[in-house]
């Protein structure tokens, strides 16, 4: 029989509570992402913060200078 997770286990594997606006905004600040980006990441990979963070890092693979250069090239 498996034991219930302890509070320490929960702290070791934090999850995003999408229903809690304060939690959503706190994690958005910590992960340097918008709440909408967090919602999209959670929809893609689930609510584990570690998975969301990896997903966000993967979607930000280009550097800022590459993004600026791309923006300048694509502007009319």
Protein Blocks (a to p, Z undefined) as FASTA:
>chain_A
ZZdddfklmmmmccddfklmklmmmmmmmnopafklmmmmmmmnojbfklmmmmmmmmmm
pcfklmmmmmmmmpZZ
